[in-house]
Amino acid sequence: MVNLQAVAWFTGCQGSSRQLQYIPELHGTVCEWLADIIAVPAEKKSEACGSGSLSSEDIVTMAKKLRESFTITAQPSAPAAEGLMHRSRRQSLWRQYVTLQFRATCSYSRNPANAAGRTVMAVGLAVLVGAVFFRQPPGDEGVRQDVAGLFFVALLLTLMPYTYMSMFVADRVFFQEDPLQPLYSTPAYYASVSGINALVSTLNGILLMLIVYGFLGLLPTVRAVLLSLVVTALHSLCSVQLLVMMANLCPNQDLAFVLAVSYTTLSVLLSGYFVRLANVATFFRGLSYLTYFRYTVMAFVRLQYGHREDDDCRMRSGGLTCEAILQQFDVDLSLQTCILGLVVILTVMHFAGLGGLMRSKMR
């Protein structure tokens, strides 16, 4: 009886576009449904039994009045607590984000093996790449080996998110089935999930880059190291966001995987490492600027050879000047332009991913 009254009370607020529903097949028992509701403070319209979250004193008072209503009548009494709920403030988008971010962090931390597995994988691959590229041949071969090592770092950062792509699909499915979905905005949920993914992928990418950077003996200046880490972080975010975007836009994981692999294949092919883009058709050369992989490779090469003295380059490359090395790998954009290109592509992917999530909610 109490369960039925609780369901009637929580779903009885009429006149709101954001209205809770209880579906046993989807939400489980009433206790589980109520626990999910309590997990995130609700945002409700002022015309729908008030708005925002309550203080601890308000909650205690409301609980007491609710218990009293059970003994007085079989019908729940929402007006008994209406005044208290009207006293609270409307919950802001920032408040929603902070609460959802806390929930996402707690959910992620419940499986520490997942985070540890990603980190161990990044460290292991970094040591493997560093050991393979450790011996530095003289002359032009040494330059090509440095670029090959940097290219392989970018490739690893691109491929690693595929190992946990199912998590991104699961995030979308959870959003669609979350009983609290009507009570918070889609951008707040999207930002909370993106925040935890960005933190983990960025830290692992930076850790991988630092290990490989030391093994390869790359340019040891503060500027080169810090900017290389910035480019690495942006590349890691783009790699994760590509899969998040596909997972939110596509109806199933198989199609998302196929489209993501197709884009990645095109990006690697048009990176300027395997073939000089000056020798390919204009269409493909223009297409290369729509791939974040191209900007990353150009930024890495320019950071290593764009600000060296020519004598240093000749000593390292066996006679080539810095400009000749940049031309050899089709580096035709400045470092600032490369970073801007990564930021623009990342922003477009975020908007597309958010749009896909909002579309799935409307369904």
N, C-alpha and C positions, 0 to 999 in steps of 0.2 A: 504494500500500500504506500509506504513512504517513497519507494522508488518511483511509482507512478506519479505521486504528487511532485517529486523533484523534477521529473521530466516535464510535467505540465507547467511547472513554474518557470523553468529555464526556456521552454519553447513557447511560452504564452504571451510574449511581448509582441503585439501586433503593430502594423504600420511601419515597419522598418524594412529597408531593402537588404539589410544584413541580419538575417534571422537564423537562429540555430535550429537544426533538425536532428532528431535521433532516429537512426536507422540501425536496428539490431544486427542485420547481416553485415553492415559495414563497420559499425562502431563497437560491437561486442556487447558486454553487459552494461547495465546502467552505471555501475560503479566505475568501470573503465572509462566510459564516456565522460562522467563527471570529473575523473582524475585528469583527463586530457584538457577539459575546460579550465580547470584550476591551474594547470601548468603555465598558461599564458594569460596575463591580464587582458580583459576584453575591452574592445572599443565599440560602443554602441551609440546610436543617434540619441539626441536629447529627447526626442519624442518616443523613444523605445526604452522605457524604464531607466532613463538616465544615461550617463556616459562615463567612460574612464574607469580606472581602478580605484579601489577604496583603501582607506587606512585600516590598520589592524583593529582599532576600536570600532569602526563602522562595521567590519566583518563580524566581530563578536556580537554586536547589537543586532545585526540582521539575522545571524544564526539563532539568537535567542527568540526573536520575533517569529522566525520561521518554525521553530519547534513549538511555540505557543499556538501557531495557526494550525498545526497538525492535531492538537488536542481539542481545538475549538470547532473546526469544520473540516470536512473532507476536501474542500476546495482550497487550493493555495491562495495566499493573499499577497500579491505583488505590491499593492499600494501601501502596505505596512512599512515597506522599506524604500518607498519611492522618494521620500524626502531626503533620505541619506544618500541615495544614489545621485540625486540631482546636485548634492553639495560637492561632489567630486568633479574634477576638471576633465575635459575631453582629453583622451589619450593622444599624444602627438605622434607623428610619424617617427620621430627620433626615439621616443619611448618604446614604440613597437619594435623598432630595429634592435635596441639594446636588449629587450626581453627575448626576442627571437634569437639574437646572437648568443645570448647566454644558454638558451635551450640547445642551439646547434653545437656549441662548444661542449656542453655536458654530454650530448649524444655522441659526439666524436671521441671524447675522452673515455667513454665507457669501453671502447675497443682500442686500448693502447697498442696492441699488436699491429693494428693497421698503420698507425703513424710510425711506429718503430720499423715496420717492414719497408715502408717507403724510404726512410732514412738509410737503412742498411743497404737497400738496393742502390741508392744514389752513391753512397760511399764506396761500395764494392765496384760499381761500374767506373767510378772516377779513378780508383786505384788501378783497375785493369787498363783503362785508356792511358793513364800516365805511364804505366810500365811498358806498354807497347811503343809509345812515342818518346820514351825517355832518352834513348841514344840519339844525339844530334849530329847528323851528317854535315859536312862542310858545304859551302857554296849554295847554289840555287836549290839543291835538294833539301837543304836545311830549312829554307824559307817555305818550300812546298810542304814540308812535314809539319811546320808550325801551323800553317793554314789548314792542313788536313786535321790536325788535332783540334783546332777551334771549330772546324766544320763538324767534327764528330761530336763535340760537346753540344752544339746546337741540335744535332740529330737526336742525341740521347734525350735532351730536354723536350723534344717534340714527341718522341715515341713513348716515354715513360708514363704519361697520363693514360695511355690506352690500357694499361694493366688494371686500372680501376675505373674504367668507363661505366661499368654497371652501377657504380655509386651515383653518378650523375643522373642516370635514368631513374634510379630509386628515389632521388630527391624530388624529381618531378612527380612521380607516382604518389609519394607521401604527401606532397602539396595538394594533389587532386583529391586524396582521400582523408585529409586531415579534418576532423570534426570542427576544429577551430577556424577553418579557412574563412568563413564569413566575417570573422571578427578582426582580422588584420588585413592590411593592404598587401597586394602582390609585390610591389617594390621593396617593402620592408623584409618580406620573407626572402626574396631574391638576393638582397644585399647581405642578409645574415649568412646564407649558404655560401655566397661568393666570398665573403670575408674569411671564413675558415679554410676554404679551398685555396685562396690566394696566399694565406699565411704559410700553409704547409708546403705548397709548391715553390714559393719564393725561397724559403729557407733551404729546402733540399737542392734547388738549383744553384744557389749561392755556395753551398757547401761543396757541391760537385765541381763548380768552376774554380774555387780556391785550390782544391787538391790538384786538378789538372794544370792550373796555372803554375803551380810550384814545380810539378814534374817536368813540364816543358821548358821551364826557365824563360818565360816570356818577359816582356819589358817590365822591369821592377820599379816603375815610378808610381807614386801615389795616385796621380791622375789616371794613368792607364788601368791600374787595378780597380779603383773605385768605379770608373765609367764602365769597365768590363762587367762589373757586378750589376750595375744599373741595367745594362743591355741584357744580361743574363736573366735578371728578374722580370723584365718586360717580356722577354721571349718565353719564359716559363708561364707567365700569366696568359699570354696569347695561346700557348699550347693547351692549357687547361680550358680556357674559355672557348676554344674551337669545339671541344667535345661537349661542353655544357650547352653551347648554342645549338649544336646538332641534336643533342638529346631533347632539348625543349621544342625545337621546330619540327622534328620528325615524329611520326606516329609510333614507331617502334625502334628498338635498339639496333636491329639489323640494318635498317636504312640509314640510321645515324652513323653507324660504323662505316658503311660503304662510302657515304659522302665525305666523312672526315678523312678516310684513307685516301680518297681521290684527291682532295685538296692538299693533303700532306705530300703525296707523290708528286703532284705538280709543283709544289713549293721547292722540294728537294731538287727536282730536275732543273728548275729555272733559278737556282741559287747562284749560278755563275761559277761553280766549282768544277762541275763535270764538263761543261762546254762554255766557250766564250760567247756571251750573249750578243756581242757585236757581229757574230757570224750567223745568227739565227734570224728568222723572219721578224719584221717589225711588230707583228701582232703578238708573238710570244715574248718579245722584249718588253712590250707594254704590259703584258699580263704578269710579268715577273714582279712588277711594282704593286700588285695586289696581294702579294704573299709576304707574310711577316718574316719568313725564313731568309729571304733575299736581303732585307734590311739588317738582320742580325749578322749575317756573314760579312756584309760590307762594313758594318760598324766594328766588328772584331778586327778585320784586316786593317782598317784605317787607324784604329787605336794602337796597333803594333808598329805600323810603318808610315803613318801619316805625319808624325811629328818627330821622327828621328833625323839626325844629321845624315847627309848623303854619305859621308865617310863611314859612319857606323853601318849604314845599309850595305855599302860596298864590301865592308869587312865581313858582314854576316852572310851576304848573298853571293859573294864571289865576283862582284863587279856591277851588279844592278843598282840603280839609284832607287830612292823611295818611290818616286813617281812612276818608274818603270814597273815596280812591283805592284803598285795600285792598278796600273793599266792591265797588267797580266791577269789580274783577278776581277776585272770589270768593276772596279770600285769608282763609280762616277758621281757619287753623292757625298755631301759633307756629313760629318758625324751628327751634327744637330738635325739635319734632314732625316737621317736614318732613325734617330730616336723619336722624332716627331712622327715618322711613318709608323713605327711600332705603337705609339700612343693612339694614333688615329684608328688603326686596325683594331686595337683592343677595345676602343670605345664603340666602334661599329658592332663588334661581336657582342658586347654587353647589351646594347640596345636591341639587337636581334634576339638574343637569348631571353631578355625580359619580355619582349613582344610575344615570343613563343609561349612563355609561361602564362602570360595574361590570356592568350588565345585558348590555352588548354583549360583555364579556369572558366571561361565563357561556355565551353562545351559542357 
